Amino acid sequence: MAGVIDSPQPIRVLIVDDDALVRAGLTLMLKGAADLLVVGAVADGGEVRAAVDRYAPDVVLMDIRMSGLDGIEATRRLRDRPEAPEVVVLTTFDADEHVFRALRAGASGFLLKDTPPEGIVDAIRRVVGGEPILSPSVTRRLIAHLVPEEESRRRTDARTVLARLSEREREVALAVGQGKPNAVIAAELHMSVGTVKGYISRILTKAALDNRVQLALVVHDADSAS
């Protein structure tokens, strides 16, 4: 099956949601995938750090709106840690601007809570494989919700970041912004996949970014209409 990680160990998943029914439903659904293992489930963002220390998950499914610490702040705190797990945020509304903020906080993507089970399973596999989960159509709607002054500032900052890159690095960055996987970038730019990964690593370091999702957002910001 496409997207399955070639690993002898199952992908460890931590669920964070303040709705007990959602936690139970996700746990039951993920148990149907042989290569996934739900290692824990907590009800509040404030419990995430301790749960990560205890369960060592590879992926955290993070609700956004919770009665205690919300998923955005919990994601930011978690991604500041060394070797932090990937985070996929969950939301009820695809036009919720908090999702966009969560991506900037370091999440690897987002899912709607009505995503079919196979879509959730595939998303978990993909983020572990380094492939972010971003819907371009939803991203455009989220950008449209942001105030013009903030958008203008982000556009200027993003263009400054890209200007610090070499021509080849910018080509790779733009391809990442278009959602292309490493293999496609390698083929189009006539380089090896390993070389592409090396470029992305250098770009993230130069731009002080956490992952390729944030790089894609920088490319979107730089290309937004003036």
SULWODA-V879651 format. One record per residue. N is the residue number from 0. PHI is phi in radians with two decimals (* if undefined). Layout:
n=N phi=PHI
n=N phi=PHI
This chain:
n=0 phi=*
n=1 phi=-1.10
n=2 phi=1.60
n=3 phi=-1.24
n=4 phi=-1.40
n=5 phi=-1.40
n=6 phi=-2.60
n=7 phi=-1.27
n=8 phi=-1.78
n=9 phi=-1.20
n=10 phi=-1.34
n=11 phi=-1.53
n=12 phi=-2.12
n=13 phi=-1.93
n=14 phi=-1.81
n=15 phi=-2.20
n=16 phi=-2.79
n=17 phi=-1.48
n=18 phi=-1.72
n=19 phi=-1.05
n=20 phi=-1.18
n=21 phi=-1.15
n=22 phi=-1.04
n=23 phi=-1.15
n=24 phi=-1.14
n=25 phi=-1.13
n=26 phi=-1.06
n=27 phi=-1.11
n=28 phi=-1.16
n=29 phi=-1.22
n=30 phi=-1.13
n=31 phi=-1.35
n=32 phi=-1.76
n=33 phi=-1.12
n=34 phi=-1.67
n=35 phi=-2.04
n=36 phi=-2.40
n=37 phi=-1.35
n=38 phi=-1.64
n=39 phi=-3.09
n=40 phi=-2.59
n=41 phi=-2.23
n=42 phi=-1.80
n=43 phi=-2.68
n=44 phi=-1.06
n=45 phi=-1.19
n=46 phi=-1.63
n=47 phi=-1.15
n=48 phi=-1.02
n=49 phi=-1.11
n=50 phi=-1.17
n=51 phi=-1.15
n=52 phi=-1.06
n=53 phi=-1.36
n=54 phi=-1.81
n=55 phi=0.86
n=56 phi=-1.29
n=57 phi=-1.52
n=58 phi=-2.39
n=59 phi=-1.98
n=60 phi=-1.55
n=61 phi=-2.01
n=62 phi=-1.17
n=63 phi=-1.59
n=64 phi=-1.68
n=65 phi=-2.28
n=66 phi=-1.18
n=67 phi=-1.68
n=68 phi=-1.24
n=69 phi=-1.32
n=70 phi=-1.18
n=71 phi=-1.17
n=72 phi=-1.17
n=73 phi=-1.09
n=74 phi=-1.14
n=75 phi=-1.05
n=76 phi=-1.15
n=77 phi=-1.20
n=78 phi=-1.26
n=79 phi=-1.31
n=80 phi=-1.40
n=81 phi=-1.17
n=82 phi=0.93
n=83 phi=-1.22
n=84 phi=-1.21
n=85 phi=-1.21
n=86 phi=-2.16
n=87 phi=-2.03
n=88 phi=-1.47
n=89 phi=-2.07
n=90 phi=-2.58
n=91 phi=-1.54
n=92 phi=-2.05
n=93 phi=-1.34
n=94 phi=-1.81
n=95 phi=-1.32
n=96 phi=-1.14
n=97 phi=-1.13
n=98 phi=-1.13
n=99 phi=-1.08
n=100 phi=-1.11
n=101 phi=-1.13
n=102 phi=-1.10
n=103 phi=-1.19
n=104 phi=-1.30
n=105 phi=2.11
n=106 phi=-1.18
n=107 phi=-1.51
n=108 phi=2.79
n=109 phi=-2.61
n=110 phi=-2.32
n=111 phi=-1.43
n=112 phi=-1.20
n=113 phi=-1.68
n=114 phi=-1.07
n=115 phi=-1.01
n=116 phi=-0.89
n=117 phi=-1.15
n=118 phi=-1.23
n=119 phi=-1.16
n=120 phi=-1.07
n=121 phi=-1.11
n=122 phi=-1.10
n=123 phi=-1.09
n=124 phi=-1.08
n=125 phi=-1.21
n=126 phi=-1.18
n=127 phi=-1.14
n=128 phi=-1.44
n=129 phi=1.52
n=130 phi=-1.88
n=131 phi=-1.20
n=132 phi=-1.87
n=133 phi=-2.32
n=134 phi=-1.70
n=135 phi=-0.97
n=136 phi=-1.14
n=137 phi=-1.20
n=138 phi=-1.03
n=139 phi=-1.09
n=140 phi=-1.16
n=141 phi=-1.16
n=142 phi=-1.05
n=143 phi=-1.12
n=144 phi=-1.39
n=145 phi=-1.38
n=146 phi=-1.18
n=147 phi=-1.01
n=148 phi=-1.10
n=149 phi=-1.17
n=150 phi=-1.10
n=151 phi=-1.12
n=152 phi=-1.12
n=153 phi=-1.14
n=154 phi=-1.09
n=155 phi=-1.08
n=156 phi=-1.08
n=157 phi=-1.15
n=158 phi=-1.17
n=159 phi=-1.13
n=160 phi=-1.07
n=161 phi=-1.15
n=162 phi=-1.18
n=163 phi=-1.38
n=164 phi=-1.53
n=165 phi=-1.26
n=166 phi=-1.03
n=167 phi=-1.17
n=168 phi=-1.10
n=169 phi=-1.13
n=170 phi=-1.06
n=171 phi=-1.16
n=172 phi=-1.07
n=173 phi=-1.12
n=174 phi=-1.15
n=175 phi=-1.09
n=176 phi=-1.09
n=177 phi=-1.49
n=178 phi=1.39
n=179 phi=-1.41
n=180 phi=-1.26
n=181 phi=-1.00
n=182 phi=-1.11
n=183 phi=-1.21
n=184 phi=-1.03
n=185 phi=-1.04
n=186 phi=-1.15
n=187 phi=-1.24
n=188 phi=-1.76
n=189 phi=1.01
n=190 phi=-2.49
n=191 phi=-1.38
n=192 phi=-1.08
n=193 phi=-1.08
n=194 phi=-1.17
n=195 phi=-1.05
n=196 phi=-1.06
n=197 phi=-1.11
n=198 phi=-1.08
n=199 phi=-1.08
n=200 phi=-1.07
n=201 phi=-1.16
n=202 phi=-1.09
n=203 phi=-1.07
n=204 phi=-1.15
n=205 phi=-1.07
n=206 phi=-1.56
n=207 phi=0.98
n=208 phi=-1.91
n=209 phi=-1.55
n=210 phi=-2.75
n=211 phi=-1.27
n=212 phi=-1.11
n=213 phi=-1.12
n=214 phi=-1.10
n=215 phi=-1.07
n=216 phi=-1.18
n=217 phi=-1.08
n=218 phi=-1.11
n=219 phi=-1.06
n=220 phi=-1.09
n=221 phi=-1.13
n=222 phi=-1.67
n=223 phi=-1.20
n=224 phi=-1.15
n=225 phi=-1.41
